[in-house]
């Protein structure tokens, strides 16, 4: 399924403003963005490309943001004809020479208990923690809500 593919290609849904790149040693993050949320929404999603340009594996083990009470690293699991989100308790492995694409209906960050709605054009600070590389601060550019398959997100 295309939702799970590892791909060096930029996110097709990412806003044009999400072109900034962030680097921490051999780890590179690009195309960081989030969807605008409704006023009553308590959750949001964070998406980006994550490349390990080094020779050793690493793992995204945690994330945090002042915009949310907590941030979880999620994946999608196919259960029968349904898709379910699940937290990756051990984080997300990033093999050497691989670029992962975190996107809607795939790997993503789940921002839980938002302190305020994510507003289009805004920026959401996020700290990513890697098992070996350490911490890096990035910003998610907030894009308008839009379609994901047949649903709006």
VMD Tcl script that draws the C-alpha trace (Angstrom):
set ca {
  {0.00 0.00 0.00}
  {1.27 3.44 -0.89}
  {0.52 4.76 2.61}
  {3.40 2.77 4.05}
  {6.04 3.30 1.39}
  {9.39 4.70 2.32}
  {10.12 7.40 -0.18}
  {12.70 10.13 -0.67}
  {10.13 12.16 -2.60}
  {8.75 15.29 -0.90}
  {5.28 15.13 0.56}
  {2.71 15.85 -2.13}
  {0.39 17.54 0.38}
  {3.02 19.66 2.13}
  {2.54 23.42 1.84}
  {4.99 25.39 -0.27}
  {6.19 27.18 2.89}
  {7.35 23.86 4.40}
  {10.65 23.85 2.51}
  {12.94 24.52 5.48}
  {15.35 21.71 6.35}
  {16.61 20.79 9.79}
  {19.74 18.73 10.45}
  {21.15 16.94 13.48}
  {24.35 15.08 12.66}
  {23.41 12.63 9.92}
  {19.66 13.04 10.53}
  {17.82 15.44 8.20}
  {14.20 16.57 8.50}
  {12.42 18.39 5.67}
  {8.93 19.41 4.49}
  {7.64 19.71 8.07}
  {3.94 20.58 8.22}
  {0.65 20.07 10.05}
  {-3.00 20.40 9.05}
  {-5.09 23.28 10.37}
  {-7.52 22.07 13.01}
  {-11.09 22.96 13.83}
  {-11.68 25.15 16.89}
  {-13.07 22.21 18.89}
  {-10.38 19.73 17.80}
  {-8.20 18.30 20.55}
  {-5.73 16.56 18.23}
  {-3.52 17.40 15.28}
  {-1.07 15.62 13.01}
  {2.57 16.39 12.24}
  {4.21 15.28 9.00}
  {7.70 15.50 7.48}
  {10.45 13.60 5.71}
  {13.05 11.98 7.92}
  {16.38 10.93 6.39}
  {19.26 9.04 7.97}
  {22.28 9.96 5.86}
  {24.70 8.15 8.16}
  {26.06 4.63 8.32}
  {24.40 3.65 11.62}
  {20.71 3.13 12.39}
  {18.88 5.52 14.70}
  {15.39 5.71 16.15}
  {12.93 8.56 16.68}
  {11.95 7.75 20.28}
  {9.95 10.79 21.42}
  {8.50 14.15 20.45}
  {7.12 17.10 22.40}
  {5.56 20.47 21.68}
  {4.40 23.44 23.75}
  {1.29 23.39 21.52}
  {0.06 20.06 22.94}
  {-0.03 18.25 26.26}
  {1.72 15.29 24.64}
  {2.96 14.09 21.28}
  {2.98 10.45 20.20}
  {4.67 8.74 17.27}
  {1.97 6.87 15.36}
  {1.58 4.34 12.57}
  {-1.44 3.03 10.75}
  {-2.40 -0.61 11.15}
  {-4.74 -2.36 8.73}
  {-7.35 -4.43 10.61}
  {-9.69 -6.16 8.19}
  {-11.18 -3.41 6.05}
  {-10.39 -0.73 8.64}
  {-7.37 1.44 9.31}
  {-6.41 2.12 12.91}
  {-3.84 4.44 14.36}
  {-1.52 3.05 16.98}
  {1.30 4.52 18.99}
  {4.76 3.14 18.29}
  {5.84 2.46 21.88}
  {9.45 1.82 20.82}
  {9.56 4.76 18.43}
  {10.28 4.75 14.71}
  {13.43 3.04 13.41}
  {15.38 4.94 10.78}
  {17.81 2.67 8.95}
  {20.98 4.13 7.41}
  {20.53 5.53 3.92}
  {16.72 5.56 4.26}
  {14.25 8.43 3.98}
  {10.88 7.93 5.67}
  {7.87 10.05 4.79}
  {5.56 10.85 7.68}
  {2.21 11.72 6.10}
  {-1.55 11.45 6.58}
  {-2.63 7.79 6.81}
  {0.94 6.66 7.40}
  {3.60 7.29 10.00}
  {2.94 10.63 11.70}
  {3.16 12.61 14.92}
  {-0.11 12.83 16.86}
  {-0.41 16.05 18.86}
  {-2.81 15.30 21.70}
  {-4.79 17.72 23.86}
  {-3.97 20.79 21.78}
  {-3.73 23.96 23.85}
  {-5.15 26.03 20.95}
  {-6.34 25.22 17.41}
  {-3.66 24.90 14.75}
  {-4.26 27.89 12.49}
  {-3.41 27.99 8.80}
  {-0.16 29.87 8.20}
  {1.02 29.37 11.77}
  {4.03 27.42 12.92}
  {4.13 24.72 15.56}
  {7.42 24.15 17.42}
  {8.26 20.48 18.00}
  {11.26 18.84 19.64}
  {12.19 15.45 18.23}
  {14.30 13.05 20.32}
  {16.47 10.44 18.64}
  {18.01 7.50 20.45}
  {21.55 8.27 19.21}
  {21.52 11.70 17.60}
  {19.75 13.47 20.51}
  {17.25 16.34 20.30}
  {16.40 18.68 17.45}
  {13.89 21.54 17.38}
  {11.81 21.87 14.21}
  {8.75 23.87 13.15}
  {5.66 22.49 11.44}
  {4.09 24.92 8.95}
  {0.30 24.77 9.35}
  {-1.40 24.05 6.02}
  {-5.12 24.33 5.32}
  {-7.31 21.34 6.10}
  {-7.83 19.33 2.96}
  {-8.85 16.01 1.49}
  {-7.14 12.76 2.38}
  {-8.65 10.19 0.09}
  {-12.40 10.78 0.38}
  {-12.19 12.41 3.81}
  {-11.16 15.87 4.93}
  {-8.42 16.09 7.49}
}
mol new
graphics top color blue
foreach p $ca { graphics top sphere $p radius 0.5 }
foreach p [lrange $ca 0 end-1] q [lrange $ca 1 end] { graphics top cylinder $p $q radius 0.2 }
display resetview
